């Protein structure tokens, strides 16, 4: 008896999953911002990678091999925020107005 298309696809998925499990391959996907996508594209072009997944694998393996020497690659840039007196006053005023609106309700 001939297999339906759904049965063929199911068997194909099962074979692919078994092969991936045998090889220790895990499929990972995630949404990325436009900035991250652009950075991956630029890095691929700059270093001759055809596929961003290959680039990411090489970067991760090299960072892992480098140990603590690669710590700077994982530092998240933070902006220092300095609140001056006018900003403090504006925040306090907005808070007082919001509190007043709540009391009026």
C-alpha positions in Angstrom: 0.0 0.0 0.0 1.3 3.4 -0.9 2.2 5.8 1.8 0.4 9.1 2.1 2.4 12.3 1.9 1.9 12.9 5.7 3.3 9.4 6.4 6.3 10.0 4.2 7.0 13.3 5.9 6.6 11.7 9.4 9.1 8.9 8.5 11.5 11.5 7.0 11.3 13.6 10.2 11.9 10.4 12.3 14.9 9.4 10.3 16.3 12.9 10.4 15.8 13.1 14.2 17.4 9.7 14.7 20.4 10.7 12.6 20.8 14.0 14.5 20.6 12.2 17.8 23.2 9.7 16.7 25.5 12.6 15.7 24.8 14.6 18.9 23.3 17.5 16.9 20.8 19.8 18.6 18.8 22.3 16.5 18.7 25.8 17.9 16.7 28.8 16.7 16.0 32.1 18.2 14.8 35.6 17.2 17.4 38.2 16.8 17.3 42.0 16.4 18.2 43.7 13.2 21.5 44.8 14.8 22.5 41.3 15.7 21.5 40.1 12.2 23.6 42.8 10.6 26.6 42.0 12.8 26.4 38.3 11.9 26.2 39.2 8.2 29.3 41.6 8.5 31.3 39.0 10.4 30.5 36.3 7.9 31.6 38.6 5.1 34.7 39.8 6.9 35.9 36.3 7.8 34.7 34.3 4.8 31.9 32.3 6.3 29.0 31.2 4.1 26.7 30.5 6.9 26.1 32.4 10.2 25.7 29.1 12.1 29.2 28.0 11.1 30.5 31.4 12.3 28.7 31.2 15.6 30.0 27.7 16.2 33.6 28.7 15.5 33.3 31.8 17.7 31.8 29.8 20.6 34.4 27.0 20.3 37.3 29.5 20.2 35.9 31.5 23.1 35.5 28.3 25.2 39.1 27.3 24.3 40.4 30.8 25.2 38.9 30.5 28.7 39.1 33.6 30.9 41.1 35.4 28.2 37.9 35.7 26.2 35.9 37.3 29.1 36.0 40.8 27.4 33.9 39.3 24.6 31.1 38.7 27.0 31.1 42.1 28.8 27.8 43.7 28.3 28.2 47.4 27.5 26.4 49.6 30.1 25.8 53.3 29.9 26.3 55.3 33.1 23.3 57.2 34.1 23.7 60.5 36.0 20.6 62.1 37.2 20.9 65.8 37.7 18.7 68.1 39.8 16.3 69.0 37.0 15.7 65.4 36.2 15.1 64.6 39.8 12.6 67.4 40.1 10.7 66.3 36.9 10.5 62.7 38.3 9.2 63.9 41.6 6.6 66.2 39.9 5.4 63.4 37.7 5.1 61.1 40.7 3.2 63.7 42.7 0.8 64.3 39.7 0.2 60.5 39.4 -0.4 60.2 43.1 -2.9 63.1 43.0 -4.7 61.5 40.0 -5.0 58.2 42.0 -6.4 60.1 45.0 -9.0 61.9 42.8 -10.4 58.6 41.5 
